[in-house]
Amino acid sequence: MTTVESARNSRRRFLKISVSSALGSVALAACSTLGLPKISKAQAAYEDRSTRREHCAGCIHFVAPHGCTVVAGDISPRGVCRYFSAKA
């Protein structure tokens, strides 16, 4: 594979991932605003304490002081789940 082909494949892969992520975020936002049922903490792989830099308090789905538009139950502002999406 030449350098040009490699660069072309990298750009293509980046665009596919970017579009997929954007569509996933839009779908989640639509679900949460349409009043669809929330998912369980287990399904969301929710953790009460994050070891990463992301935290629920910095997520677009977090509803202060202990809520979430996607995950059911009490949510810690210091927690995190697989549906984390950073606030703009």
C-alpha positions in Angstrom: 0.0 0.0 0.0 1.4 3.4 -1.0 1.4 6.4 1.3 -1.3 8.0 -0.8 -3.6 4.9 -0.4 -2.8 4.8 3.3 -3.7 8.5 3.8 -6.9 8.0 1.8 -7.9 5.0 3.9 -7.2 6.9 7.1 -9.4 9.8 6.1 -12.1 7.4 5.0 -12.0 5.5 8.3 -12.0 8.8 10.3 -15.0 10.1 8.4 -16.9 6.8 8.9 -16.2 6.9 12.7 -17.1 10.5 12.9 -20.4 10.1 11.1 -21.3 7.0 13.1 -20.6 8.8 16.4 -22.6 11.8 15.4 -25.6 9.7 14.4 -25.4 7.8 17.6 -25.4 11.0 19.7 -28.4 12.3 17.7 -30.3 9.1 18.2 -29.6 9.1 21.9 -30.7 12.7 22.2 -33.9 12.0 20.3 -34.7 9.0 22.5 -34.2 11.0 25.7 -36.4 13.8 24.5 -39.2 11.6 23.1 -40.0 10.2 26.5 -38.8 6.7 25.7 -38.1 4.4 28.7 -34.7 4.8 30.4 -32.2 2.0 30.4 -30.8 0.3 33.5 -27.4 1.1 35.0 -26.2 -2.4 34.1 -27.1 -1.9 30.4 -25.4 1.4 30.4 -22.3 0.0 32.1 -22.7 2.8 34.7 -20.0 3.3 37.3 -20.6 5.5 40.5 -17.0 6.7 40.3 -15.1 7.3 37.1 -11.4 6.5 36.8 -11.4 8.5 33.5 -11.6 12.2 32.9 -15.2 12.0 31.8 -17.9 12.4 34.5 -21.7 12.6 34.4 -21.6 16.2 35.5 -19.9 17.0 32.2 -22.4 15.0 30.1 -25.3 16.4 28.0 -27.6 13.8 29.4 -27.0 14.7 33.1 -29.8 16.4 35.0 -28.6 17.9 38.3 -28.5 17.0 41.0 -28.7 13.2 40.5 -30.6 12.4 37.3 -30.0 11.4 33.7 -32.2 11.5 30.6 -30.9 8.1 29.4 -30.1 6.0 32.5 -32.6 5.2 35.2 -32.1 5.7 38.9 -29.9 8.0 41.0 -26.9 9.1 39.1 -23.7 10.4 40.7 -22.2 13.6 39.2 -18.8 11.8 39.5 -20.1 8.6 37.7 -19.8 7.7 34.0 -21.4 5.3 31.5 -21.1 4.2 27.9 -23.5 6.9 26.8 -21.3 9.8 28.0 -21.4 12.7 25.6 -19.5 15.8 26.6 -21.3 19.1 26.9 -20.3 21.6 24.2 
